[in-house]
Amino acid sequence: MIDYGYYDDGNLAFRQDSSGKVVYVYDGIHCIAEYDESGALLKEYVYGPNVDEVLCAQTPAGGVSRPVARAAEGRFV
């Protein structure tokens, strides 16, 4: 089972499944980071000049960044 929580503004606050909980942090309308339930950084998002233009997602593992694709349901993968 997957559980989702939302902030009052409708943005996704967390996603929890059997592998754990991911908490989403926003800077206004943009999701800028994901943390696990212990507070460890999982991903940071880098945005371009256009609204919702995600250039890449950076992970703390080696500072590697990669292009981001948006899944059909609107979440980043």
Backbone bond lengths (Angstrom), bond angles and torsions (degrees), N, CA, C in turn:
res aa  C-N    CA-C-N  psi(-1)  N-CA   C-N-CA  omega(-1)  CA-C   N-CA-C  phi
1 M - - - 1.438 - - 1.531 109.48 -
2 I 1.306 116.25 142.44 1.455 122.20 177.79 1.526 108.20 -115.19
3 D 1.337 115.45 132.71 1.467 121.32 -179.99 1.519 108.43 -115.05
4 Y 1.323 116.94 136.32 1.459 122.95 178.60 1.521 109.22 -120.88
5 G 1.335 116.32 144.09 1.457 122.15 173.47 1.513 108.68 -126.58
6 Y 1.323 116.44 150.64 1.463 121.33 -175.38 1.515 111.16 -129.67
7 Y 1.333 115.94 147.62 1.459 121.80 172.17 1.529 108.27 -75.00
8 D 1.336 116.13 166.87 1.468 120.89 179.93 1.526 112.79 -58.75
9 D 1.343 116.96 -28.43 1.470 120.03 -179.35 1.527 112.94 -82.86
10 G 1.323 117.16 0.55 1.459 121.46 177.59 1.519 114.64 95.70
11 N 1.325 117.71 -8.47 1.465 120.21 177.92 1.524 110.60 -71.54
12 L 1.323 115.12 146.70 1.460 121.29 178.45 1.522 109.84 -64.32
13 A 1.330 117.63 125.90 1.461 122.96 179.89 1.527 111.29 -95.11
14 F 1.328 116.73 -42.06 1.459 120.11 179.62 1.519 110.84 -156.18
15 R 1.324 112.91 162.09 1.467 122.29 173.59 1.515 105.77 -135.47
16 Q 1.320 116.97 128.40 1.456 120.36 -179.43 1.508 109.53 -130.11
17 D 1.350 114.43 131.64 1.457 120.77 175.27 1.516 107.94 -140.77
18 S 1.307 117.20 -167.08 1.466 121.10 -176.37 1.527 113.20 -63.85
19 S 1.330 117.60 -20.87 1.469 119.67 179.57 1.523 112.62 -89.08
20 G 1.341 118.23 -8.11 1.453 120.91 177.04 1.514 112.92 134.55
21 K 1.330 114.14 -169.62 1.464 121.44 -176.52 1.517 110.03 -114.07
22 V 1.327 116.08 135.65 1.465 122.57 175.06 1.524 106.91 -115.83
23 V 1.340 116.12 127.85 1.459 122.28 179.95 1.527 108.00 -106.88
24 Y 1.330 116.76 133.59 1.458 123.24 -177.35 1.525 110.06 -104.37
25 V 1.350 116.13 134.08 1.466 122.20 -179.23 1.524 108.56 -116.48
26 Y 1.324 115.27 136.43 1.470 121.70 -175.69 1.514 111.89 -117.67
27 D 1.320 114.87 150.98 1.459 123.80 170.47 1.523 104.90 -118.21
28 G 1.306 116.39 85.70 1.460 119.51 -171.95 1.505 109.81 74.59
29 I 1.337 117.25 -118.64 1.463 120.78 -177.11 1.526 113.66 -90.35
30 H 1.334 117.31 -12.60 1.462 120.65 -175.55 1.524 112.55 -95.94
31 C 1.327 115.39 133.04 1.463 120.45 169.35 1.519 106.20 -75.37
32 I 1.321 117.00 116.35 1.464 120.12 -175.15 1.517 113.53 -103.31
33 A 1.345 117.25 -17.26 1.462 118.73 -177.91 1.521 111.04 -160.54
34 E 1.343 113.55 158.42 1.458 122.36 173.46 1.521 107.48 -127.45
35 Y 1.322 115.83 136.11 1.459 122.32 178.75 1.512 109.40 -126.59
36 D 1.339 116.16 152.22 1.456 118.35 173.41 1.522 108.31 -84.17
37 E 1.324 116.48 177.90 1.458 119.80 -173.78 1.528 113.34 -67.80
38 S 1.329 118.41 -15.93 1.469 120.61 176.75 1.525 111.68 -90.40
39 G 1.351 117.27 -3.39 1.460 120.97 179.06 1.519 114.09 95.40
40 A 1.316 117.48 5.51 1.471 120.98 178.69 1.527 109.91 -78.58
41 L 1.320 116.30 134.52 1.456 121.67 179.18 1.525 110.62 -66.34
42 L 1.326 116.08 129.91 1.462 121.88 175.89 1.521 111.32 -102.60
43 K 1.354 116.29 -43.36 1.464 121.76 -176.00 1.515 110.14 -154.63
44 E 1.326 115.52 145.80 1.460 122.17 169.04 1.519 107.17 -123.12
45 Y 1.334 116.52 141.63 1.455 121.22 -179.71 1.519 110.17 -105.41
46 V 1.332 115.77 139.32 1.459 122.82 177.69 1.527 107.16 -112.41
47 Y 1.330 115.60 127.40 1.465 121.23 -175.11 1.521 112.05 -107.17
48 G 1.317 114.73 149.73 1.455 122.42 173.81 1.516 110.01 -89.47
49 P 1.327 117.24 -171.57 1.461 120.89 -175.93 1.526 115.01 -73.48
50 N 1.310 118.52 -17.22 1.463 121.39 -178.91 1.527 111.05 -92.44
51 V 1.310 116.67 153.57 1.459 121.33 178.25 1.528 109.15 -60.37
52 D 1.307 116.32 132.25 1.468 123.76 179.22 1.527 113.89 60.71
53 E 1.312 117.84 25.02 1.464 121.05 176.34 1.528 108.83 -93.96
54 V 1.324 115.47 89.39 1.457 120.78 178.98 1.518 108.10 -82.00
55 L 1.322 116.06 120.62 1.464 120.10 -179.65 1.521 111.72 -83.58
56 C 1.334 116.13 -41.14 1.459 119.60 179.23 1.515 110.12 -164.43
57 A 1.299 114.69 165.55 1.463 122.88 172.32 1.513 106.70 -116.68
58 Q 1.315 115.73 126.02 1.455 120.57 -179.54 1.519 109.63 -103.28
59 T 1.317 115.53 136.03 1.454 120.87 176.79 1.522 109.05 -110.41
60 P 1.328 117.61 151.66 1.459 119.44 -179.64 1.530 113.35 -69.46
61 A 1.306 118.04 -17.26 1.466 121.75 -179.66 1.522 110.17 -71.63
62 G 1.295 117.19 94.79 1.461 122.16 177.88 1.511 114.32 75.46
63 G 1.316 118.42 8.62 1.460 120.62 -179.61 1.512 113.34 64.14
64 V 1.313 116.80 23.83 1.461 121.72 -176.87 1.523 109.62 -74.12
65 S 1.333 115.77 136.92 1.458 119.57 173.38 1.517 108.14 -119.49
66 R 1.300 115.62 156.61 1.458 120.46 -179.24 1.514 108.86 -146.81
67 P 1.321 117.79 154.07 1.460 119.95 174.44 1.523 110.48 -61.75
68 V 1.299 116.13 150.56 1.458 121.31 -178.23 1.518 109.86 -109.88
69 A 1.315 115.73 137.32 1.465 121.42 173.76 1.516 107.98 -114.54
70 R 1.300 117.57 148.54 1.461 121.64 178.96 1.519 108.15 -100.55
71 A 1.310 115.34 125.81 1.462 120.59 178.14 1.527 109.42 -71.02
72 A 1.302 116.02 164.79 1.467 121.97 -177.13 1.523 112.55 -56.68
73 E 1.344 117.53 -35.39 1.445 119.73 -177.71 1.525 113.21 -84.38
74 G 1.353 117.23 4.31 1.456 120.72 173.09 1.504 115.60 98.13
75 R 1.309 119.66 -4.19 1.462 120.13 178.76 1.524 109.89 -89.79
76 F 1.304 115.95 158.44 1.457 121.14 179.37 1.521 109.86 -83.33
77 V 1.324 115.90 142.75 1.475 120.39 177.29 1.510 109.65 -128.26
